[in-house]
């Protein structure tokens, strides 16, 4: 059943910053029955430039004006998280479906408020956790589901990044490390993807606890987080995130252990993973990733709105990642 009263999705985008250059927005014009009709940014110079370069017919410097445009029937919110709740509420009030960038909001409560306003207005709410639709992660999901790994025992996330020296002089302009804008630091920006992916693989996390700290003191947000979590399915997990390591200590590795084998992969790397089983030994899988990385997910959103399929990344699932992050940073040391 179609969720909009039209035969195509006509997108209005709020906040055409860097993520809209390649990762997301261009895909909206490549998907059947989908197109961008308007964009918005507070800077007139920047929004006019974006519209001209990407061939978008209309531009605005006011979010309200774009949302009220009668030609726009779906809203993509690509701003920092502090504006997500307000903008989603405005879009829902006009009866327009919402696609929001991740993390879904600054806090779990803001996520719940977004869900509530969209449910009250009877409009769909989707979140940009696009890894759920990437081919290598869907293959890993298949290996988990079909029993190739046996019974899943535990999963371990290990993400370490060096401190970007240029960040020290750009903290005031980097919203990703401003808790008032982002909810936290790089942990909220990056771990949200990883925790949502775990939700996709194993289902809901029911218990989580951890510790966080600001060791380097470069910015106000946490720069190290450690924690553990339990899935409703019985799988146990741990995570270790640090954004102030040395360059030679950098790592992006998640390992899933089962009774018959294990899978290891990078969350933010190529479309590859290593499968090791008792039966077949070591196997490497490699998949080509799309140029516009959000295109597979956006395609499912368009289909969901037009009644041809169901999108797997919703406000309900997106809020769960925020809940887990909130639990993991609850204790500051």
GISUL-V700136 format. One record per run of one state. SS is the DSSP state (A for helix, B for strand, O for the rest). FROM is the first residue (numbers start at 1). TO is the last residue. Records with the same first field share a line. If there is no record, write none. Layout:
# GISUL-V700136
SS->FROM-TO + FROM-TO
This chain:
# GISUL-V700136
O->1-8 + 15-17 + 21-24 + 29-33 + 41-43 + 55-57 + 61-62 + 68-73 + 78-80 + 94-96 + 101-107 + 122-124 + 128-129 + 134-134 + 146-151 + 163-164 + 170-170 + 174-174 + 178-178 + 183-185 + 203-204 + 214-223 + 232-235 + 246-246 + 250-250 + 259-260 + 266-271 + 278-280 + 287-294 + 307-313 + 329-330 + 333-333
B->9-14 + 34-40 + 58-60 + 74-77 + 97-100 + 125-127 + 152-162 + 205-213 + 224-231 + 236-245 + 251-258 + 261-265 + 272-277 + 281-286 + 314-314 + 331-332
A->18-20 + 25-28 + 44-54 + 63-67 + 81-93 + 108-121 + 130-133 + 135-145 + 165-169 + 171-173 + 175-177 + 179-182 + 186-202 + 247-249 + 295-306 + 315-328
